[in-house]
Amino acid sequence: MTRSTLVIPGGTGGPMAPLPMYSADAAELRGATVHHHWWTQVTPGSAGRDLASALERADADLGPLFEEHGPARPLVIAKSLGSSAAPYAAKWGLPAIWLTPILTHESVVAGLRAATAPFLLVGGTADGLWDGELARSLTPHVFEVDGANHGMYVDGPLQASLAVLGDVVAAVEAFIDAHVWPVA
Amino acid sequence: MTRRVLVVPGGMNGPMVPTLAFPAEAAARRGGELVPLWWTRADPSVPAIADPADAPAFAEVDLARWFAEHGPSRPLVIGRSLGSFAAAHAARWGCPAIWMNPLLHREEVVAGLRAATAPALLVGGTADRSWNPGLARELSPRVHEVAEADHGLIVPGPLTASVTALAGVVAAVEDFLDEIWG
């Protein structure tokens, strides 16, 4: 089957923000076609102010999005607000990479619990929406960065945050090669 | 004086792409007050410009408004690709600027860069057709060029090499910020 990837953004930066963009690039380098979703009802930057409302508006997109792309059995790559797609990924049995998922939200966690395909959770201990212990109870595939915030930035020189980005990319690539499209 | 920073996006993908997000973060960490901008006429999921000839007119609708509002505070401008059509505005207001993957094959952009009086950093890759190494160096003494990088500053080989290239870009941006903001 043709490899494909569905990229679902957070509430701020769109699907070409650093974390989803490089993760999707990793899939593309492995021969996948990439579909970038843009929220139709979430204004960029607004999600942080009213998460409950953003989740509701995001959900309006997700049903049709998965009806369209689910049958191709894509790898789902989602950042933050995009983790509201967890129940849909579970329903379609899709592997996924959840970048700084909203682990404080019940329906996201329920969706992750219901997953049958492998998934990677990426988060930082300085992110209020992250819960490392919960993450490790949900999947054996967890990449956690000490001191990283919701954007996966760490304190100190900015170069340290770029090193984190490099480590996330390496973790994403290792997960894809081992569990999504195994290297023969 | 506040250090306002206008982040002017390329024609697609908005102001949070890696080549804008990290330079903007570097500015924020130096007290910069970020103003990320989105083209109001664009659906971000489709290319903003069907015909390259329309690009300046497309961009000008928002640029005129943004610079009328923010120009007087002489912000730092961080612009990428289509956003480099802001060069004329930056020159007019005397704004320092960081131009990521500027459209050096477009006369309007080059004229704006030539007219600049404040320092500008030009960042580009040698595999980007809109980049011109000789012209870049003629336009500014501050040039950071990435060998073999494309218009998104992605280099061939493993993806981590592109992250390393981005780290080099960010280091150049940080040096530039420390120069202009001391």
Interface residues (C-beta under 8 A of the other chain):
Chain A: T12 G13 G14 M16 A17 P18 M21 Y22 D25 A26 L29 H36 H37 W38 P44 G45 G151 Y153 L158 Q159 S161 L162 A163 L165 G166 V169 A170 E173
Chain B: M12 N13 G14 M16 V17 P18 A21 F22 E25 A26 R29 P36 W38 D43 P44 S45 I154 L159 T160 S162 V163 T164 L166 A167 V170 A171 E174
